[in-house]
Each structure stands twice: as structure tokens, then as C-alpha cells.
């Protein structure tokens, strides 16, 4: 296949799919230029540097199997300061393995296998054959379990592992074992982005234990020497960094606005933040809404930054409430800590989840599985399970 064809998916599709596209675009024609709402996640920076592609939350969709998932609105954001343009709304938008397209599933498509591609270079949009998205599996036996990020040229893999109050970054070249590059205690590593030359990665490091992500910072790791450099120091949220094509700058969401920053300098800033959004479980009692019986279930939405769960971004799961607490506690405290400490954390985690439920019992979801609420994985640990069982029904009032 030539580069010309691979860069322009519309040229390789059958007429029936083009007809489907015409129908779909008739429903989802881009709106007038406007400012994207909060919770922006960046996906890519165009090779020419003219625009960014990013997403914001859309609407909760009931799928054919009866499950629920949050759609995402996809935006084209000029880096020149012009207004953003709403391109489309769909499910699970993500960057293709080679970084050329943003791929998503359109809403209300009669064919559930249909995928739409947005060209990162031009912003052009159209259906794409799923076979074009196939990428070789770079994982090897012995690799740690975590989220795998493929380098732009497909020769390297980075693996983020966030489990049991520890975070690790592993990197491996094709057919070679992955090596540990960076480890953090009481932290989360997320939002990894490869530099265009494949020699560095940018990522967000967020402290654990407070259930607040207002101190997540931008870091850079150079793979040749393993050196890690902090690129931001502030009191706001950093997330979803993407690289400029020349590798000299990064675009990142900071304090709910996208900014462009140097890729090799520390930027220190102080922002006005909403203190009410920075309440930890220990300071968030259920108070006057207290009830003696906790909820039976809690609805949890999968956040794009969570690396320990392999489910679609935006998927909403209904989880037994005490099971939810068990899946939170071992990732907010060391499971090896004293039993009294684990029990205290269990009460704090239960209080936080209970309070979030009471704020909107009938909501489509109550919490995320990320540090902006409480970090939740699918696994549990005996020691923290016992702490949750020992404190069943206890909360901070």
C-alpha cells in the first residue's frame, strides 16, 4: 500500500461505505466554531503544527447489549488562537497505532464494525477499513501487566504499571525484554505520549492518597540515559500531553485550558483553584445526608487516564458498593501497612464513594476510576479486603 492511499482513507473504501458516510455526516455535520467545554483531553498535534485534536465528554449512550457508555465530542483546535471546531461525536476515540488518524465508532451506525478516521495532518474525516489499523503485538513474555504505548515508528513499547500504591514505567525495543525506566511510590503514572523521534516520553505523575488530582505534573523521561525531568510545578491539573512534530514543544491541558510549553524546561505557576474541589475523603463527611445503610451499588465510569483497567473509555459499570471500596483501598495505601491504617483508609474510601453517590443517586454515574475521584482497579488484596470487611458500614459523619 502506498503512503498516498494510506493517508487518504476515502480513496480505498467501497461505494457503500461512502454512502454510509454521507448519511452519517448529514446527521453529524460539524457545528459552527466554538469553545470546547471543560474536561478536554488532547489526542494529537497536527504535523504542520496548525491544530490540535481533542475530546470532551458527550452523552451517555445505551448500547445494543444494554450497557452504558459515555460518548466523546471530537474537536479541532487551532493553535493560532482561533475558535475550536466541533468535528464529530462518537465512542472511544483514540489515536491509531501509527499516529496518523484519530479513530472512533460513530453513533447510531447500522453496522457496529464501522470506524471513522480523522486525518491528523488535515482534519479530513471518513470511514476506514479496520484492517488498516492492525499493528503488530510488541509485547513479550515477561512484560509487566499494564497499558502498552507503541512508539511512532512501531519499534518500541512503553508500559505503564499502576498497582498497589506503586507506579512503574517500562520500555522495551522490538524482540527485547522491557526494562524498568522509572518507579514511583505513592504515585500514578498516566497520559504517556511518545516524542516524534521515539527517544523520549512525556507523562503525568500524580500523587496518590488524597483522591485529588490537583497536583498532577508534567514530566519527561529521556530513554537514552533514563533521566527524568519535571516540566511543570503548579497547583492545578496537568493532563494529556502531545508533542509538536519537531519535538521542541508540548501541548498539555493545564487548569482546564490547553497551553503550549517547552519540552525541555520547568515551568512553575500558581493558579486560582476551586478549594471545594480539593476535599479529600477525610474532610468530606456525609453530614446531614447521612443514612445508616450504604448504597447497594455504585456506578463507575472508566477514565482515559486509568491504566489498570482494560475497558473502553467512558464505559459505565455498576459495581457492588463494598466491592468498589475493596477495589479502591489497595491502590490508595500500601497493602502492607498496619491493619489500623488500612481500616482507616477503608472508612475514608467508603465515605468518599458514599458521599459521591448521595450527591446524585439517580445519575448515569457517580464516580470515575481515576484520581480525580478515587483510583480503582479490578484486583483486590487480602489485607485490604479484611480492612474493608472489618469496617463494613462505617463512615465519617
ABEGO torsion letter per residue (X at the ends): XBAAAAABAAAABBAAAAAAAAAAAAAABBBBBBBBBBGBBBABBBAAGABBBBBBBBBBBBBAAGBBBBBBBBBBBBAAGBBBBBABBBBGBBBBAAGABBBBBBBGBABAABBBBBBAAAGBBBBBBAAAABBBBABBBGBBBBBBBBBAAGABBBBBBBBGGBBBBBBBBBGBBBBBABBBBGBBBBGBBBBAAGABBBBBBBBBGAGBAAABBBBBBBAAAGBBBBABBBABBBBGBBBBAAGABBBBBBGGBBBBBBAABBBBBBBBBBAAAABBAAABBAEAABBABBBABBBBBBBAABAABBBBBGBBBBBBAAAAAAAAAAAABBAABBAAAAAAAAAAAAAAAAAAAAABAABABABBABAABBBBBABBBAAAAAAAAAABGBBBX
